[in-house]
Structure formats: structure tokens, C-alpha cells
Amino acid sequence: TDYVLPGLDGSQLVLVDTPGINEVGDSDHDAIAKAAARRGDLILFVTASDINEIEFSAIVALAAVHKPILIVLNKMDLYREEERNSLLRLLREERLRDLVPRENFVMVTADARDVEYVEVDANGRETSRWEKPAPDVFQLKARILEILARDGSALIALNAAMYAADKSDYIAKLRMELREQRANQLIWSFAATKAVAVGINAVPVADVLGGVAIDIAMVIALSRVYGLELTWVNAQSLVRSIAAAAGLVTLTEWGTHLLVNVFKVMTAGTGTVVTAVPQGAAAGFGSYLVGNAAKYYLEHGASWGTQSPKVVIREILEQTDKQSVLEHLKDEIKRKIQHNFYGSPKG
């Protein structure tokens, strides 16, 4: 049975429930294990006790295909604490020591037994009621995210229904850290793209129009990281408001464009290589600034909060090592120019 949880930007998190190893004939054990391993990116092996020989053989078969395996110890509410620790130690340090990493053992209670609550009123009369505690699968959810984070897929899971309602501090902290990391990667990527595109483009108008389009695309990509979906028009409006608030920085970028483009026109485009580095770096820095301002806006739920755009941009500039950013962007442009020079086919 498949359970599909919608995720970020059209992605999906699919949970595939297969028959229990002990519920099928002996000849099917290996086939079920291998089929599950081929289909999944992450395998959850659920048990509520020490494993038997059949289950051990299945885990050996799963480990052979080199997919991450989580050993999920379920029904832990039926065990006392010392019993839980003893079972965990037995599986982790003896039975599966060389098959499954220590950190891939988690304890859960998916379907807790009812618990009796006794209430005493003011007159000393006792009444009892039975309630089923909520499932406790925190360790499992947290470990899944840690594994997905290694290949950049954690944000997809975080936006799936399984995590959307999770209010725990750990999940909130992890969500914030992963979004921050992904947002910074996007900003650097788009800033470098703009720096290179503007730097080596010999057409003045295309420099400006292409640079703006890159900034808008960057803002749309950032909005998806934060679980939002800005349209092109809304992203364009945000870019304009940030550019207007940036003021002097934006004017400097445009001034650099105008000066070097005059030089390009006068030299019929042959000045491109000479002007590429300073022009591209200035444009890339502008994109870096737009990206970080947009990140602040999106982090605060598509709002500037108690700050104004000008204050936000001023704080970003104060916290940014401009020279370091520019040097990074210049290196990107130089690498691209060198690649084009040596890698282009000769006529």
C-alpha cells in the first residue's frame, strides 16, 4: 500500500507499506525484501521485539543493496525503561552491529494502548476515564529528516503533511536551519549566474533586462523554499521595492552598467573581456543584496515585520563583507571566461 504525502513545489513523499516478513511464505521473504529495497530510497524495518532468524535474513538482504535502513522499535509503551534499553542494546550492539549504523535505531509507539486517568472531585469521589495517548514517533521523524538532509531532500519532507503540523522545537529548529542553508545556496547561485551573464554580455540592454529577470527568478525560487509561491508579478514587485530601498547601491550598479556599456559600444563589443569582471561583480553583488533582503521578507511570512525595507538593507550591508562577496563573484566570472576561451571550438 502506498501513502502519498504532498510536499514542496510539486514533490511527494511516498510511504510504501509492504507485508510483514513473518506474514508471507518462506520463499517470498527474500523477494519482498529486495523489491522494497529497489523501490525505496530509505527502508524502515519495524519490529516490536528481538528479531528472529527470518527477520535477520531479510535485513541482511536489505543491507546488501546499500540503501539506508532504519530499525524502528515499535510498541515501546509496553516495555519498562530498562527493558527498552536492554532491547535496544541487544539489537544495536549484538544482532545487527555490523549491518545497521548505531544512529539508525529509533523507538516509537505508533498505536499506544489506552491509559486510565483517575480524577478526584472536591468531595473525594473518584471517577476514571480511559484515553488513547497520541502516537509517539518523534525519533523516527527526526532521523528521517537527518538522512534526507544529506541529499538535500529534507525540505521536501518538511513541507509534507507528516511534518506540517509538528510543533516540536527540534523540527522547528531543523526547518529553520535547512531553509537558511538552501536559501543561501540559491542566493549565491543566482548571484554568480547574474555576474557571469551580465559580465560577458556585449549587448547593453540585454545586460539590464537579463539581470532583472534573474533576480525575479531568484525571488520565486526563494519563496518556494519558505513554503510560499510568489507569482512573477509579485516577485517583480518585491524586487522593485528592494531595489528602490537599496538606493545608492542600485544606482552604483546601474552606473557601472552605463560606463562599461559605453566602452563596449565604442569598441564594438571587443571590450567585453576587459569590462566583464568589474561589471559582472557589481551586478552579482546587487543580486546578492536583493536575495538576502527577499530572504528576510519571506522568513517573516511575506512581511517586513517591524522593519522597513531600507532598515533591512542597511543591516544586511553592515553585516556583509562586500569585498569578500565581490572577490567570490569575480572568481566565478574569471573561471567562466577562461572556460569559454579554452573550451570553445576553434574554426
VENVEN-V235607 format. One record per backbone hydrogen bond with DSSP energy under -0.5 kcal/mol. CO is the residue of the C=O (numbers start at 1). NH is the residue of the N-H. If there is no record, write none. Layout:
# VENVEN-V235607
{{CO & NH} {CO & NH}}
This chain:
# VENVEN-V235607
{{1 & 17} {2 & 4} {3 & 5} {3 & 15} {4 & 6} {5 & 13} {6 & 161} {7 & 10} {8 & 11} {11 & 7} {12 & 14} {13 & 5} {13 & 15} {14 & 16} {15 & 3} {15 & 17} {16 & 18} {20 & 23} {21 & 24} {25 & 28} {25 & 29} {26 & 29} {28 & 32} {29 & 33} {30 & 34} {31 & 35} {32 & 36} {33 & 37} {34 & 38} {35 & 39} {36 & 40} {41 & 68} {43 & 45} {43 & 70} {44 & 46} {45 & 72} {47 & 74} {52 & 56} {53 & 57} {54 & 58} {55 & 59} {56 & 60} {57 & 61} {58 & 62} {59 & 63} {60 & 64} {62 & 65} {62 & 67} {63 & 66} {68 & 43} {70 & 45} {70 & 72} {71 & 73} {71 & 106} {72 & 47} {72 & 74} {73 & 108} {75 & 78} {76 & 79} {80 & 84} {81 & 85} {82 & 86} {83 & 87} {84 & 88} {85 & 89} {86 & 90} {87 & 91} {88 & 92} {89 & 93} {90 & 94} {90 & 95} {91 & 96} {94 & 97} {96 & 99} {96 & 100} {101 & 104} {102 & 105} {104 & 71} {104 & 106} {106 & 73} {108 & 76} {109 & 136} {113 & 133} {115 & 131} {117 & 119} {117 & 129} {119 & 127} {121 & 124} {125 & 121} {127 & 119} {129 & 117} {131 & 115} {131 & 133} {135 & 137} {136 & 109} {137 & 141} {138 & 142} {139 & 143} {140 & 144} {141 & 145} {142 & 146} {143 & 147} {144 & 148} {145 & 149} {146 & 150} {147 & 150} {148 & 151} {148 & 153} {148 & 154} {149 & 152} {153 & 156} {153 & 157} {154 & 158} {155 & 159} {157 & 160} {160 & 163} {160 & 164} {161 & 165} {163 & 166} {165 & 167} {168 & 172} {169 & 173} {170 & 174} {171 & 175} {172 & 176} {173 & 177} {174 & 178} {175 & 179} {176 & 180} {177 & 181} {178 & 182} {179 & 183} {180 & 184} {181 & 185} {182 & 186} {183 & 187} {184 & 188} {185 & 189} {186 & 190} {187 & 191} {188 & 192} {189 & 193} {190 & 194} {191 & 195} {192 & 196} {193 & 197} {194 & 198} {195 & 199} {196 & 200} {198 & 201} {200 & 202} {202 & 204} {203 & 207} {204 & 208} {205 & 209} {206 & 210} {207 & 211} {208 & 212} {209 & 213} {210 & 214} {211 & 215} {212 & 216} {213 & 217} {214 & 218} {215 & 219} {216 & 220} {217 & 221} {218 & 222} {219 & 223} {220 & 224} {221 & 225} {222 & 226} {223 & 228} {224 & 227} {231 & 235} {232 & 236} {233 & 237} {234 & 238} {235 & 239} {236 & 240} {237 & 241} {238 & 242} {239 & 243} {240 & 244} {241 & 245} {242 & 246} {243 & 247} {246 & 248} {246 & 249} {247 & 251} {248 & 252} {249 & 253} {250 & 254} {251 & 255} {252 & 256} {253 & 257} {254 & 258} {255 & 259} {256 & 260} {257 & 261} {258 & 262} {259 & 263} {260 & 264} {261 & 265} {262 & 266} {263 & 267} {264 & 269} {265 & 268} {267 & 270} {269 & 272} {271 & 275} {272 & 276} {273 & 277} {275 & 279} {276 & 280} {277 & 281} {278 & 282} {279 & 283} {280 & 284} {281 & 285} {282 & 286} {283 & 287} {284 & 288} {285 & 289} {286 & 290} {287 & 291} {288 & 292} {289 & 293} {290 & 294} {291 & 295} {292 & 296} {293 & 297} {294 & 298} {295 & 299} {296 & 300} {297 & 302} {297 & 303} {298 & 301} {304 & 307} {308 & 312} {309 & 313} {310 & 314} {311 & 315} {312 & 316} {313 & 317} {314 & 318} {315 & 319} {316 & 320} {317 & 320} {320 & 322} {321 & 325} {322 & 326} {323 & 327} {324 & 328} {325 & 329} {326 & 330} {327 & 331} {328 & 332} {329 & 333} {330 & 334} {331 & 335} {332 & 336} {333 & 337} {334 & 338} {335 & 339} {336 & 340} {337 & 341} {338 & 342} {339 & 343} {340 & 344}}
